[in-house]
Amino acid sequence: MREKKLRETEEMANTIRELARPGMKPKALIDAVKERHPGATKKDIARAAFLSVIISAEYDPEDTQTLHDLAMDTRDSSES
């Protein structure tokens, strides 16, 4: 079960890296991710966004700040 959840999170992280653009609003990203991962909750997407930040920091530091901002905004919006 745990491995399945990790795989799903990794798949969402890949989707987020593919879809995220500078200036993109968190709501737009969440909606776009949900189109590809209909069962995903905001919390799932926030986790995947943080994973994408960790992964991208290693390969593309310039995009890392954009992904970090989206992850933080997504996390903040999922708490309410």
C-alpha positions, 0 to 999 in steps of 0.5 A: 500500500505504501509503495503504491502511494509513493508511486502515485505521488511520484507520478503526480510530481512528474505531472506537476513538473510538466505542467507548472509554469512561472506565474501559474496560479496554484488553483490552475495547477491543482485543476490541471493535476486533477484532470490527469489524477482525478482521485488526487486530493489537495493534500496529495498534490501538495505532497507531490509538489514538494517532491517535485521541488526536491527532485528539481533542485538537483537538476534545474535550480532556476525552476525550483523557486517557481515549484517551491512557491506553487508547493507552498501556495498549494499547501496553504490553500489545502489547509483551509 
